[in-house]
Amino acid sequence: MKKSFVDRIIREGSVDTRKYRYIVRAVYTLTEQYGVIERLPLNYLDTTAALHGWETVARV
């Protein structure tokens, strides 16, 4: 992914493309905090597949 696209996802919180919805999510562990960018196919929206169908594509 291009840096400009990653920056857009971080700035806007979620971005829809033709095939996927991308979101940024915060992850907290006992030793560190970081963000991840995840994507979900648009045809999974409003279905039960949206609960666990997110794929992590980048760590920011």
WOWODA-V414074 format. One record per backbone hydrogen bond with DSSP energy under -1.0 kcal/mol. NH is the residue of the N-H (numbers start at 1). CO is the residue of the C=O. If there is no record, write none. Layout:
nh & co
NH & CO
NH & CO
This chain:
nh & co
6 & 2
7 & 3
8 & 4
9 & 5
10 & 6
11 & 7
12 & 8
13 & 9
15 & 22
17 & 20
21 & 40
22 & 15
23 & 38
24 & 13
25 & 36
27 & 34
29 & 32
34 & 27
36 & 25
37 & 58
38 & 23
39 & 55
40 & 21
42 & 19
44 & 41
45 & 42
47 & 44
50 & 47
51 & 48
53 & 49
55 & 39
57 & 37
58 & 37
60 & 35
